[in-house]
Amino acid sequence: MAAAWARAKRALATCLCVSFPARQRAIEDAPPPPAVEAPSSVSEDKLESASVSVRRLTSFGSRSSQQTCAICLGGMRSGQGHALFTAECSHKFHFHCISSNIKHGNLICPICRAEWKELPGAQPADANYGRARVNPLNWPQDEGHMAVVRRLSHTYSGNLQEHLPFFRTLEAGIFNDDEHIDLQSDMNDEHNAITGSVKIKAYSEFPAIEQSVTKEIFAILIHLRAPKSSHSASSRAPLDLVTVLDVSGSMAGTKIALLKNAMSFVIQTLGPNDRLSVIAFSSTARRLFPLRRMTLAGRQQALQAVSSLVASGGTNIADGLKKGAKVIEDRRLKNPVCSIILLSDGQDTYTLPSDRNLLDYSALVPPSILPGTGHHVQIHTFGFGSDHDSAAMHAIAEISSGTFSFIDAEGSIQDGFAQCIGGLLSVVVKEMRLGIECVDNGVLLTSIKSGGYTSQVAENGRGGSVDIGDLYADEERGFLLTLHVPPAQGQTVLIKPSCTYHDAITMENIEVHGEEVRIQRPEHHVDCKMSPEVEREWHRVQATEDMSAARAAAEVGAFSQAVAILEARRRILESQAAQSSDNQCLALMTELREMQERVENRRRYEESGRAFMLAGLSSHSWQRATARGDSTEITTTIHTYQTPTMVDMLQRSQILVAPTADMLNRSPTVAPSQRSPHRFSRSSRSRTTKSFSEQLL
């Protein structure tokens, strides 16, 4: 209950906080809250006091709006070199800010919501066509065109493009207008940025086997750990990020407000060497701006573009991904790391057939970015709310080797993005492949438990491989192998593991060899305990298999069977945890218990159970953190696979909204038992907010 209340408060805090330029507009986009009758325990004096506080806050906001542009939060004083625009409602803004806002369809005052009859437009640039050619976003080279004010017809219908023809800009056929980056300079400057290499460690199931015994199934765990992060924006691999965002009609109100805030966090988190492009889709998709570096100017203009988003229309996921893939394919230069983030709260009604028996989710993913192509890029998907198509979003992620996250509570969207970005901004290993070579005669590799990763076992059983791809800093992977071990004397050398990969910054090819795995072969039987590392990995693999089996049962309506499968595995883990108090077992137990609750009947399963289970399966399949339930809470026990950089980014996301959450804690209408369990010192809050605001301004 405390965790749910904390998420609810952070959701409200996100809507109230004005650290980002989009946040004030986020509140305005949201529907007014329903009237709530004050509890009888609250005195009239307290209510009157609260009313006075609200009046003071409103008065303060009115005064500050005369000195600060509500769009970019920059100061507005005469003589500072910025043209000012005074609207009919008497509110002032920077001319270039309001012009860019108007370009994206906002025709009402961001402060008082008054509908404008006069607004900044663009001077016609080409008489032959009778209209100006305007960029989707007011990048610096377009500022000279912003000069005139056009009067709207009194019959304005809400569609900007109908009344302002110069807004009907044809989108380029080729997206090769990405901003220039100096890759060679970056590689030279950061040649030694990543210190250390991937560490390989192997654990055998038992240290010894009697020499006369043949083991048909003998387990070995191969554990990999990526190098540590440098914690410096200038000494990491730069990122090309394309966000594909659902702005259909179902996103209206609070959802799109929270999405804008989450994107504001992403924009402020990216560094000047990172590039961002945003695709918005509803019935059709459009590119808000090309791949642009997130310099100070780039951030401000990206924030303006995101803040202009308006929810309307249907849901065409395929068109959104098609546009996003084209940005990746057509770019002239490439940063070392590239990814797509897809968020949707609905179901594609344009590409997929209505008959669920004929569904082919691969039709949603452009083939040009699939594994094995020259433009392969992972798509990390986020299903928002209870009405999204979790099966489609999970399939898109699986097809592209990405992860699927379930944003159950609306207030968790920023945390979900933060966790994902924390990983993408810490990639240290690219195109990694694990190799296994059997050493002694008669030792054969029989299987590799690799989850979602592609693995191969040689036909003669003398070796195998796993294609792992990218690794984040400090990220770990475990792969369970099974061997056929013949009789032998003295000792048996089982396997020799190795891996190859590219340094994410220098793209240097690196090869790492692990130690040979040996076991003793005594003449007589030896009573040995199973390796705890191998046992723990067996439990994780089997729990994942049971989650998949329970989901399959739930899909055919066998909900009691699904609950029984999960319950049986949970009890096995409970007995294991009682002996070792292993954190991974405790996390799995908690997750299995929550899955049980969400699959107990059809209503719960359709509402959230399917999405929760798919997000869990995605996490365990790739051994990478995903958002689901309260997994992004700092105090949760479901935090499997989180890296230090992810945790750091989550803390940053949650601290940024702490001041408003603290105000809620002090509110007389909030019971003590409902107040947030998170506490932040006043000094740390002020330091964090100040530094973040400095980045913005």
C-alpha positions as CSV (number, residue, x, y, z in Angstrom):
1,M,0.0,0.0,0.0
2,A,2.9,2.3,0.9
3,A,4.5,1.7,-2.5
4,A,1.3,2.3,-4.4
5,W,0.8,5.6,-2.5
6,A,4.4,6.6,-3.2
7,R,3.8,6.0,-7.0
8,A,0.5,8.0,-6.9
9,K,2.3,10.9,-5.2
10,R,5.1,10.9,-7.6
11,A,2.6,10.9,-10.5
12,L,0.9,14.0,-9.0
13,A,4.3,15.5,-8.2
14,T,5.3,15.0,-11.8
15,C,2.3,16.9,-13.0
16,L,2.9,19.8,-10.5
17,C,6.7,20.2,-10.7
18,V,7.9,23.0,-12.9
19,S,11.6,22.0,-13.2
20,F,10.9,21.2,-16.9
21,P,9.4,23.7,-19.4
22,A,6.8,21.0,-20.3
23,R,5.5,20.5,-16.8
24,Q,3.3,23.6,-16.5
25,R,1.7,22.7,-19.9
26,A,1.4,19.1,-18.7
27,I,-0.9,20.2,-15.9
28,E,-2.9,22.3,-18.4
29,D,-3.4,19.3,-20.7
30,A,-4.7,17.1,-17.9
31,P,-8.5,17.1,-17.1
32,P,-9.6,18.8,-14.0
33,P,-9.6,16.5,-11.0
34,P,-13.0,15.5,-9.5
35,A,-14.2,17.3,-6.5
36,V,-13.3,15.5,-3.3
37,E,-15.2,16.0,-0.1
38,A,-12.9,16.9,2.8
39,P,-12.7,14.3,5.5
40,S,-14.6,15.1,8.6
41,S,-11.4,14.9,10.6
42,V,-10.0,18.0,8.9
43,S,-10.9,21.2,10.6
44,E,-12.4,24.2,8.8
45,D,-9.4,26.2,9.9
46,K,-7.0,23.9,8.1
47,L,-9.1,24.0,5.0
48,E,-9.1,27.7,5.1
49,S,-5.3,27.7,5.6
50,A,-4.9,25.4,2.6
51,S,-7.1,27.7,0.5
52,V,-5.0,30.7,1.4
53,S,-1.9,28.8,0.4
54,V,-3.4,28.0,-3.0
55,R,-4.3,31.7,-3.5
56,R,-0.7,32.7,-2.6
57,L,0.7,30.2,-5.0
58,T,-1.6,31.4,-7.8
59,S,-0.6,35.0,-7.1
60,F,3.0,34.1,-7.2
61,G,2.6,32.2,-10.5
62,S,0.8,35.3,-12.0
63,R,3.7,37.6,-11.0
64,S,6.4,35.2,-12.2
65,S,4.7,34.7,-15.6
66,Q,5.4,38.4,-16.3
67,Q,9.1,37.9,-15.9
68,T,9.6,34.3,-17.1
69,C,8.7,32.7,-20.4
70,A,6.3,29.8,-19.5
71,I,7.7,27.8,-22.4
72,C,11.5,27.8,-21.9
73,L,11.5,29.2,-18.3
74,G,14.1,31.8,-19.5
75,G,14.0,35.4,-18.3
76,M,12.1,38.1,-20.2
77,R,13.5,41.6,-19.8
78,S,13.7,44.3,-22.3
79,G,17.1,44.9,-23.9
80,Q,18.4,41.4,-23.6
81,G,18.4,40.7,-27.4
82,H,15.2,38.6,-27.4
83,A,12.0,39.6,-29.2
84,L,8.9,39.4,-27.0
85,F,5.4,38.5,-28.0
86,T,2.4,39.8,-26.1
87,A,-0.8,37.8,-26.7
88,E,-4.3,39.2,-26.7
89,C,-4.7,37.8,-23.1
90,S,-1.7,40.0,-22.1
91,H,0.6,37.2,-21.3
92,K,4.2,37.5,-22.7
93,F,6.5,34.9,-24.2
94,H,9.7,34.9,-26.2
95,F,8.8,35.3,-29.9
96,H,10.8,32.3,-31.1
97,C,9.3,30.1,-28.3
98,I,5.7,30.9,-29.1
99,S,6.3,30.7,-32.8
100,S,7.7,27.2,-32.5
101,N,4.8,26.2,-30.2
102,I,2.3,27.5,-32.8
103,K,4.0,25.5,-35.5
104,H,3.1,22.3,-33.7
105,G,-0.6,23.1,-33.4
106,N,-0.9,24.9,-30.0
107,L,-3.3,27.9,-30.5
108,I,-4.1,28.6,-26.9
109,C,-2.3,30.4,-24.2
110,P,-0.1,28.1,-22.2
111,I,-0.9,30.1,-19.0
112,C,-4.6,31.0,-19.1
113,R,-5.8,28.7,-21.9
114,A,-7.4,31.6,-23.8
115,E,-7.9,30.9,-27.5
116,W,-5.9,33.3,-29.7
117,K,-7.2,35.0,-32.8
118,E,-3.7,36.4,-33.7
119,L,-0.5,34.4,-33.6
120,P,3.0,34.3,-35.0
121,G,3.2,32.7,-38.5
122,A,5.9,32.3,-41.2
123,Q,6.6,34.6,-44.1
124,P,6.0,32.9,-47.4
125,A,9.3,31.8,-48.8
126,D,8.3,30.5,-52.3
127,A,5.8,32.5,-54.4
128,N,5.6,29.6,-56.9
129,Y,4.0,27.4,-54.3
130,G,2.1,30.1,-52.5
131,R,3.3,28.9,-49.1
132,A,6.3,28.8,-47.0
133,R,8.4,25.7,-46.5
134,V,8.7,25.4,-42.8
135,N,10.8,22.9,-40.8
136,P,8.9,20.8,-38.3
137,L,10.9,22.4,-35.6
138,N,12.3,26.0,-35.3
139,W,16.0,25.2,-35.6
140,P,18.3,28.2,-35.6
141,Q,18.5,28.5,-39.4
142,D,14.7,29.1,-39.6
143,E,14.6,32.0,-37.1
144,G,14.8,34.6,-39.9
145,H,11.5,33.4,-41.4
146,M,9.5,34.1,-38.2
147,A,8.3,37.6,-38.9
148,V,4.6,38.0,-39.5
149,V,1.3,37.6,-37.6
150,R,-1.5,35.9,-39.4
151,R,-5.1,36.3,-38.4
152,L,-7.2,33.1,-38.0
153,S,-10.6,32.8,-39.5
154,H,-13.5,32.9,-37.0
155,T,-14.5,29.5,-38.3
156,Y,-11.4,27.9,-36.8
157,S,-12.1,24.2,-36.4
158,G,-9.1,23.1,-34.3
159,N,-7.0,21.9,-37.2
160,L,-4.1,24.2,-37.7
161,Q,-3.2,22.8,-41.1
162,E,-6.6,23.6,-42.5
163,H,-6.3,27.3,-41.8
164,L,-2.5,27.8,-42.2
165,P,-1.5,26.1,-45.4
166,F,2.2,26.7,-44.8
167,F,2.1,24.2,-42.0
168,R,1.3,21.4,-44.4
169,T,5.1,20.8,-44.9
170,L,5.9,17.8,-47.0
171,E,8.2,15.4,-45.2
172,A,11.5,14.6,-46.8
173,G,11.6,11.3,-48.6
174,I,15.1,10.6,-47.2
175,F,16.0,11.3,-43.6
176,N,19.7,12.1,-44.2
177,D,19.5,15.4,-42.4
178,D,21.0,14.2,-39.1
179,E,23.3,16.6,-37.4
180,H,27.0,16.2,-37.9
181,I,29.2,14.4,-35.4
182,D,33.0,14.1,-35.3
183,L,33.4,10.4,-34.6
184,Q,37.2,10.3,-35.2
185,S,37.7,13.1,-32.6
186,D,35.6,11.4,-30.1
187,M,37.4,8.1,-30.5
188,N,40.8,9.8,-30.1
189,D,39.8,11.8,-27.0
190,E,38.4,8.8,-25.2
191,H,40.8,6.1,-26.3
192,N,41.4,4.8,-22.8
193,A,37.9,5.6,-21.4
194,I,36.9,2.0,-20.7
195,T,39.3,0.4,-18.3
196,G,39.4,-3.3,-17.8
197,S,37.8,-6.0,-19.8
198,V,34.9,-8.5,-19.6
199,K,35.5,-11.0,-16.8
200,I,34.8,-14.7,-17.3
201,K,34.3,-17.1,-14.5
202,A,33.1,-20.7,-14.6
203,Y,31.5,-22.8,-11.8
204,S,31.1,-26.6,-12.1
205,E,28.2,-28.3,-10.6
206,F,30.4,-30.5,-8.4
207,P,34.2,-30.3,-7.8
208,A,34.7,-34.1,-8.3
209,I,33.1,-37.1,-9.9
210,E,34.0,-40.7,-9.2
211,Q,36.4,-41.9,-11.9
212,S,34.2,-44.8,-13.0
213,V,31.0,-42.8,-13.3
214,T,29.6,-41.4,-16.6
215,K,27.6,-38.2,-16.1
216,E,25.0,-37.7,-18.8
217,I,24.0,-34.2,-17.5
218,F,26.7,-32.3,-15.7
219,A,26.1,-28.5,-15.3
220,I,28.5,-25.7,-15.6
221,L,27.7,-22.0,-15.1
222,I,29.5,-19.4,-17.3
223,H,29.3,-16.0,-15.6
224,L,30.2,-12.8,-17.5
225,R,30.7,-9.3,-16.1
226,A,31.1,-6.2,-18.1
227,P,33.7,-3.5,-17.2
228,K,32.7,-0.7,-14.8
229,S,31.3,2.6,-15.8
230,S,33.4,5.7,-15.7
231,H,30.5,7.9,-14.5
232,S,31.5,10.6,-16.9
233,A,29.4,11.9,-19.9
234,S,32.6,12.7,-21.8
235,S,34.0,9.2,-21.4
236,R,31.2,6.9,-22.6
237,A,29.9,5.8,-26.0
238,P,27.5,8.5,-27.5
239,L,24.0,7.4,-28.2
240,D,21.7,7.9,-31.2
241,L,18.2,7.6,-29.8
242,V,14.8,7.6,-31.6
243,T,11.7,7.7,-29.5
244,V,8.5,6.6,-31.1
245,L,5.6,8.0,-29.1
246,D,1.9,7.2,-29.2
247,V,-0.2,10.5,-29.3
248,S,-3.5,8.9,-30.2
249,G,-6.8,10.1,-28.6
250,S,-6.5,7.7,-25.7
251,M,-3.4,9.5,-24.5
252,A,-5.2,12.7,-23.9
253,G,-5.1,14.4,-20.5
254,T,-2.9,13.0,-17.7
255,K,-1.2,10.4,-19.9
256,I,0.2,12.8,-22.4
257,A,1.2,15.2,-19.7
258,L,3.2,12.5,-17.9
259,L,4.7,11.4,-21.3
260,K,5.9,15.0,-21.9
261,N,7.5,15.1,-18.5
262,A,9.2,11.7,-19.0
263,M,10.6,12.9,-22.4
264,S,11.8,16.1,-20.7
265,F,13.8,14.0,-18.3
266,V,15.3,12.0,-21.2
267,I,16.2,15.2,-23.1
268,Q,17.9,16.8,-20.0
269,T,19.7,13.5,-19.3
270,L,21.3,13.2,-22.8
271,G,24.7,14.8,-23.3
272,P,25.9,17.1,-26.1
273,N,27.4,14.1,-28.1
274,D,24.1,12.2,-27.9
275,R,21.6,12.7,-30.7
276,L,17.8,12.4,-30.4
277,S,14.9,12.2,-32.9
278,V,11.3,12.1,-31.9
279,I,8.5,10.3,-33.9
280,A,4.9,10.9,-32.9
281,F,2.2,8.7,-34.2
282,S,-1.6,8.4,-34.1
283,S,-3.5,7.6,-37.3
284,T,-0.2,8.4,-39.1
285,A,3.3,9.1,-38.0
286,R,5.4,12.2,-38.3
287,R,8.9,13.1,-37.4
288,L,9.1,16.1,-35.0
289,F,12.7,16.7,-35.8
290,P,15.8,14.9,-37.2
291,L,18.6,13.4,-35.2
292,R,19.9,16.4,-33.3
293,R,22.7,16.7,-30.8
294,M,21.5,17.5,-27.3
295,T,23.5,20.6,-26.8
296,L,21.9,23.4,-24.8
297,A,20.2,24.8,-27.9
298,G,19.2,21.3,-29.1
299,R,17.7,20.5,-25.7
300,Q,15.6,23.7,-25.6
301,Q,14.3,23.1,-29.1
302,A,13.6,19.5,-28.4
303,L,11.7,20.4,-25.3
304,Q,9.6,22.9,-27.3
305,A,8.7,20.2,-29.9
306,V,7.7,17.7,-27.2
307,S,5.7,20.2,-25.3
308,S,3.6,20.9,-28.4
309,L,2.3,17.3,-28.7
310,V,-1.5,17.0,-28.8
311,A,-3.4,13.7,-28.5
312,S,-5.9,12.8,-31.2
313,G,-6.6,10.1,-33.7
314,G,-6.1,6.3,-33.9
315,T,-3.1,4.0,-33.2
316,N,-0.8,3.1,-36.1
317,I,2.3,1.5,-34.4
318,A,3.6,0.1,-37.7
319,D,3.8,3.6,-39.3
320,G,5.5,5.0,-36.2
321,L,8.2,2.2,-36.3
322,K,8.6,2.6,-40.1
323,K,9.4,6.3,-39.6
324,G,11.8,5.5,-36.7
325,A,13.6,2.8,-38.7
326,K,14.0,5.2,-41.6
327,V,15.7,7.7,-39.3
328,I,18.2,5.0,-38.4
329,E,18.7,3.7,-42.0
330,D,19.2,7.1,-43.7
331,R,21.5,8.8,-41.2
332,R,24.8,9.8,-42.7
333,L,26.9,9.3,-39.6
334,K,26.4,6.8,-36.8
335,N,27.1,7.1,-33.1
336,P,28.4,3.9,-31.5
337,V,25.2,3.1,-29.6
338,C,21.8,3.2,-31.2
339,S,18.3,2.3,-29.9
340,I,14.6,2.9,-30.4
341,I,12.2,3.5,-27.5
342,L,8.5,2.8,-28.4
343,L,5.6,3.8,-26.1
344,S,2.0,3.0,-26.7
345,D,-1.2,2.8,-24.6
346,G,-3.4,1.2,-27.3
347,Q,-3.7,-1.4,-30.0
348,D,-2.7,-1.1,-33.6
349,T,-5.9,-0.8,-35.6
350,Y,-4.3,-0.2,-39.0
351,T,-1.9,-3.1,-39.6
352,L,-3.0,-6.1,-37.5
353,P,-6.1,-8.1,-38.5
354,S,-9.1,-8.1,-36.1
355,D,-9.0,-11.9,-35.9
356,R,-6.5,-12.8,-33.2
357,N,-5.9,-16.2,-34.7
358,L,-4.3,-14.5,-37.8
359,L,-2.1,-12.1,-35.8
360,D,1.4,-11.7,-37.1
361,Y,3.2,-9.2,-35.0
362,S,6.3,-9.3,-37.1
363,A,4.3,-7.1,-39.6
364,L,4.7,-4.2,-37.1
365,V,8.6,-4.3,-37.2
366,P,10.4,-3.0,-40.3
367,P,12.6,-5.8,-41.6
368,S,15.4,-3.4,-42.3
369,I,16.3,-3.1,-38.6
370,L,16.0,-6.8,-37.6
371,P,19.0,-8.8,-36.4
372,G,21.3,-9.9,-39.3
373,T,20.8,-6.7,-41.2
374,G,23.3,-3.8,-41.5
375,H,20.9,-1.5,-39.5
376,H,19.9,-3.8,-36.7
377,V,18.7,-1.8,-33.7
378,Q,17.0,-2.9,-30.5
379,I,13.5,-1.7,-29.8
380,H,12.7,-1.2,-26.1
381,T,8.9,-1.1,-25.8
382,F,6.8,0.4,-23.0
383,G,3.1,-0.6,-22.6
384,F,1.3,2.2,-20.9
385,G,-1.8,1.5,-18.8
386,S,-4.3,-1.4,-18.9
387,D,-5.5,-1.0,-22.5
388,H,-2.3,-1.5,-24.5
389,D,-1.6,-4.6,-26.6
390,S,1.0,-6.2,-24.4
391,A,1.3,-9.3,-26.7
392,A,2.2,-7.0,-29.6
393,M,4.6,-4.8,-27.6
394,H,6.4,-7.9,-26.2
395,A,6.6,-9.4,-29.6
396,I,8.1,-6.2,-31.1
397,A,10.8,-6.2,-28.4
398,E,11.6,-9.9,-28.7
399,I,11.9,-9.7,-32.5
400,S,14.4,-6.9,-32.3
401,S,16.2,-8.3,-29.2
402,G,14.9,-5.4,-27.0
403,T,13.0,-5.4,-23.7
404,F,9.3,-5.0,-22.9
405,S,8.3,-2.9,-19.8
406,F,4.8,-2.6,-18.4
407,I,3.9,0.8,-17.0
408,D,1.2,-0.2,-14.6
409,A,0.9,3.0,-12.6
410,E,0.8,6.1,-14.7
411,G,3.2,7.9,-12.4
412,S,6.0,5.3,-13.1
413,I,6.5,6.3,-16.8
414,Q,9.4,8.6,-16.0
415,D,11.1,6.0,-13.8
416,G,10.7,3.4,-16.6
417,F,12.3,5.7,-19.1
418,A,15.1,6.6,-16.6
419,Q,16.0,2.9,-16.0
420,C,16.2,2.2,-19.7
421,I,18.2,5.4,-20.4
422,G,20.6,4.5,-17.6
423,G,21.5,1.4,-19.4
424,L,21.7,2.9,-22.9
425,L,24.0,5.6,-21.7
426,S,26.4,3.1,-20.2
427,V,27.1,0.6,-23.1
428,V,30.6,-0.6,-22.8
429,V,30.5,-3.8,-24.9
430,K,29.2,-4.4,-28.4
431,E,28.7,-7.5,-30.6
432,M,29.8,-9.9,-27.9
433,R,30.0,-13.6,-28.5
434,L,30.7,-16.3,-26.0
435,G,32.6,-19.4,-27.2
436,I,32.8,-22.8,-25.5
437,E,35.4,-25.4,-26.4
438,C,35.4,-28.9,-25.0
439,V,38.9,-30.0,-24.1
440,D,39.3,-33.7,-23.0
441,N,38.2,-36.5,-25.3
442,G,34.7,-37.7,-24.7
443,V,33.5,-34.5,-23.1
444,L,30.5,-33.3,-25.1
445,L,28.4,-30.1,-24.9
446,T,24.7,-31.1,-24.9
447,S,22.8,-27.9,-24.3
448,I,23.0,-24.2,-23.5
449,K,20.4,-22.4,-21.5
450,S,20.7,-19.0,-23.2
451,G,17.2,-17.6,-22.8
452,G,16.4,-15.1,-25.6
453,Y,20.0,-15.1,-26.9
454,T,20.8,-17.1,-30.0
455,S,23.0,-20.1,-29.2
456,Q,24.5,-23.0,-31.2
457,V,25.9,-26.4,-30.3
458,A,28.3,-28.0,-32.8
459,E,27.0,-31.1,-34.5
460,N,29.8,-33.2,-33.0
461,G,29.2,-31.7,-29.5
462,R,32.7,-30.4,-29.2
463,G,31.8,-26.7,-28.8
464,G,29.2,-24.0,-29.0
465,S,28.5,-20.3,-28.9
466,V,26.1,-17.6,-27.6
467,D,25.5,-14.3,-29.4
468,I,25.1,-11.8,-26.6
469,G,25.3,-8.4,-28.3
470,D,25.7,-5.3,-26.2
471,L,26.4,-5.1,-22.5
472,Y,25.9,-2.2,-20.1
473,A,28.6,-1.2,-17.6
474,D,28.7,-3.7,-14.7
475,E,26.0,-5.8,-16.3
476,E,26.2,-9.6,-15.8
477,R,25.1,-12.6,-17.7
478,G,24.9,-16.2,-16.7
479,F,24.6,-19.2,-19.1
480,L,24.0,-22.7,-17.9
481,L,25.7,-25.5,-19.9
482,T,25.1,-29.2,-19.7
483,L,27.8,-31.7,-20.6
484,H,28.3,-35.4,-21.1
485,V,31.3,-36.4,-19.0
486,P,32.9,-39.8,-19.6
487,P,34.8,-41.9,-17.0
488,A,38.4,-40.8,-16.5
489,Q,41.3,-41.0,-14.0
490,G,43.1,-38.2,-12.1
491,Q,41.2,-35.2,-13.4
492,T,39.1,-34.1,-16.4
493,V,39.5,-30.9,-18.2
494,L,36.0,-30.1,-19.3
495,I,35.8,-26.8,-21.2
496,K,37.6,-23.6,-22.0
497,P,35.4,-20.5,-22.3
498,S,36.3,-17.4,-24.3
499,C,34.6,-14.3,-25.6
500,T,35.1,-11.7,-28.3
501,Y,33.6,-8.2,-28.5
502,H,34.1,-4.6,-29.6
503,D,35.0,-1.8,-27.2
504,A,31.9,0.5,-27.5
505,I,34.0,3.7,-27.7
506,T,37.0,2.7,-29.8
507,M,35.4,-0.2,-31.6
508,E,38.6,-2.1,-31.0
509,N,38.2,-5.9,-31.3
510,I,39.0,-7.6,-27.9
511,E,39.4,-11.2,-27.1
512,V,39.2,-12.6,-23.6
513,H,40.1,-16.2,-22.5
514,G,38.7,-17.7,-19.4
515,E,40.4,-20.4,-17.3
516,E,39.9,-24.1,-18.1
517,V,37.3,-25.8,-16.1
518,R,38.6,-28.9,-14.3
519,I,37.2,-31.5,-12.0
520,Q,38.9,-34.2,-9.9
521,R,38.2,-37.9,-10.6
522,P,38.9,-39.8,-7.3
523,E,38.8,-43.6,-7.2
524,H,36.0,-43.8,-4.7
525,H,32.7,-41.9,-4.2
526,V,33.0,-38.4,-2.9
527,D,30.1,-36.7,-1.1
528,C,30.1,-33.1,-2.6
529,K,27.6,-30.3,-2.3
530,M,26.3,-28.7,-5.4
531,S,27.9,-25.3,-6.2
532,P,25.5,-22.6,-4.8
533,E,26.1,-20.5,-7.9
534,V,25.0,-23.3,-10.2
535,E,22.1,-24.1,-8.0
536,R,20.9,-20.5,-8.0
537,E,21.1,-20.4,-11.8
538,W,19.1,-23.6,-12.0
539,H,16.4,-22.1,-9.9
540,R,16.3,-18.9,-12.1
541,V,16.1,-20.9,-15.3
542,Q,13.4,-23.2,-13.9
543,A,11.4,-20.3,-12.5
544,T,11.4,-18.6,-15.9
545,E,10.3,-21.8,-17.6
546,D,7.4,-22.1,-15.1
547,M,6.4,-18.5,-15.7
548,S,6.2,-19.3,-19.4
549,A,4.1,-22.4,-18.7
550,A,1.8,-20.5,-16.4
551,R,1.2,-17.8,-19.0
552,A,0.4,-20.5,-21.7
553,A,-2.2,-22.0,-19.3
554,A,-3.7,-18.5,-18.6
555,E,-4.0,-17.8,-22.4
556,V,-6.3,-20.8,-22.8
557,G,-8.3,-19.9,-19.7
558,A,-6.8,-22.4,-17.3
559,F,-6.2,-19.9,-14.6
560,S,-6.3,-22.3,-11.7
561,Q,-3.6,-24.4,-13.4
562,A,-1.5,-21.2,-13.9
563,V,-1.8,-20.4,-10.2
564,A,-0.8,-23.9,-9.3
565,I,2.3,-23.8,-11.5
566,L,3.5,-20.6,-9.9
567,E,2.6,-21.7,-6.4
568,A,4.6,-24.9,-6.8
569,R,7.7,-23.1,-7.9
570,R,7.4,-20.5,-5.2
571,R,7.3,-23.2,-2.5
572,I,10.5,-24.7,-3.9
573,L,12.2,-21.3,-3.8
574,E,11.0,-20.8,-0.2
575,S,12.7,-23.9,1.0
576,Q,15.9,-22.8,-0.8
577,A,15.7,-19.3,0.6
578,A,15.3,-20.7,4.1
579,Q,18.6,-22.3,3.8
580,S,20.7,-19.6,2.1
581,S,18.7,-16.3,2.4
582,D,19.6,-15.7,-1.3
583,N,18.5,-12.3,-2.6
584,Q,17.7,-13.6,-6.1
585,C,15.5,-16.3,-4.6
586,L,13.7,-13.7,-2.5
587,A,13.1,-11.5,-5.6
588,L,11.8,-14.5,-7.6
589,M,9.4,-15.5,-4.8
590,T,8.0,-11.9,-4.6
591,E,7.6,-11.9,-8.4
592,L,5.9,-15.3,-8.5
593,R,3.5,-14.3,-5.7
594,E,2.4,-11.2,-7.6
595,M,2.0,-13.2,-10.8
596,Q,-0.3,-15.6,-8.9
597,E,-2.5,-12.7,-7.8
598,R,-2.7,-11.3,-11.3
599,V,-3.7,-14.6,-13.0
600,E,-6.3,-15.8,-10.6
601,N,-9.2,-15.0,-12.9
602,R,-9.8,-13.7,-16.5
603,R,-10.5,-10.1,-15.4
604,R,-7.2,-9.7,-13.5
605,Y,-5.3,-11.5,-16.3
606,E,-6.7,-9.3,-19.1
607,E,-6.3,-6.1,-17.0
608,S,-2.7,-6.5,-15.9
609,G,-1.6,-10.1,-15.6
610,R,-0.6,-10.7,-19.1
611,A,1.4,-7.5,-19.3
612,F,3.1,-8.1,-16.0
613,M,4.1,-11.7,-16.9
614,L,5.4,-10.7,-20.3
615,A,7.5,-7.9,-18.8
616,G,8.9,-10.5,-16.3
617,L,9.6,-13.0,-19.0
618,S,11.3,-10.3,-21.1
619,S,13.5,-9.4,-18.1
620,H,14.6,-13.0,-17.4
621,S,14.9,-13.9,-21.0
622,W,17.5,-11.2,-21.7
623,Q,18.8,-10.9,-18.1
624,R,18.1,-7.2,-18.2
625,A,16.0,-5.0,-16.0
626,T,12.5,-4.1,-17.1
627,A,9.8,-2.0,-15.5
628,R,6.8,-3.8,-14.1
629,G,4.7,-3.3,-10.9
630,D,6.9,-1.6,-8.4
631,S,10.2,-2.8,-9.9
632,T,11.5,0.7,-10.3
633,E,10.9,1.6,-6.6
634,I,14.1,2.0,-4.7
635,T,12.7,-0.1,-1.8
636,T,11.4,-3.0,-4.0
637,T,12.7,-6.5,-3.8
638,I,12.0,-7.1,-7.6
639,H,15.1,-5.4,-8.8
640,T,16.8,-8.2,-10.6
641,Y,19.4,-7.3,-13.2
642,Q,19.6,-3.5,-12.4
643,T,23.0,-2.1,-12.9
644,P,24.5,0.7,-10.7
645,T,24.0,3.2,-13.6
646,M,20.3,2.3,-13.8
647,V,19.9,2.7,-10.0
648,D,21.7,6.1,-10.1
649,M,19.3,7.2,-12.9
650,L,16.3,6.0,-11.0
651,Q,17.3,7.9,-7.9
652,R,17.8,11.0,-10.0
653,S,14.4,10.7,-11.5
654,Q,12.7,10.2,-8.1
655,I,14.7,12.9,-6.3
656,L,13.7,15.5,-9.0
657,V,10.0,15.2,-7.9
658,A,10.8,14.9,-4.2
659,P,10.0,18.6,-3.3
660,T,6.4,18.3,-4.4
661,A,6.1,14.8,-2.8
662,D,7.4,16.4,0.4
663,M,4.7,19.0,0.2
664,L,2.2,16.2,0.0
665,N,3.6,14.6,3.1
666,R,3.0,17.9,5.0
667,S,-0.5,18.3,3.7
668,P,-3.1,18.2,6.5
669,T,-5.4,16.1,4.3
670,V,-2.9,13.2,4.0
671,A,-3.0,10.6,6.8
672,P,0.4,9.8,8.4
673,S,0.1,6.1,7.3
674,Q,-0.3,7.2,3.7
675,R,2.7,9.5,3.5
676,S,5.6,8.6,1.4
677,P,8.3,6.3,2.9
678,H,10.9,8.1,0.9
679,R,12.7,11.0,2.6
680,F,15.1,13.5,1.1
681,S,17.2,16.1,3.0
682,R,16.4,19.7,2.2
683,S,20.0,20.3,1.2
684,S,20.2,17.5,-1.3
685,R,16.9,18.5,-2.8
686,S,18.0,22.1,-3.3
687,R,21.3,21.1,-4.8
688,T,19.7,18.6,-7.2
689,T,17.0,21.0,-8.3
690,K,19.4,23.8,-8.8
691,S,21.9,21.9,-10.9
692,F,19.0,20.5,-13.1
693,S,17.6,24.0,-13.6
694,E,21.0,25.3,-14.5
695,Q,21.2,22.7,-17.3
696,L,17.8,23.8,-18.6
697,L,18.6,27.5,-18.6
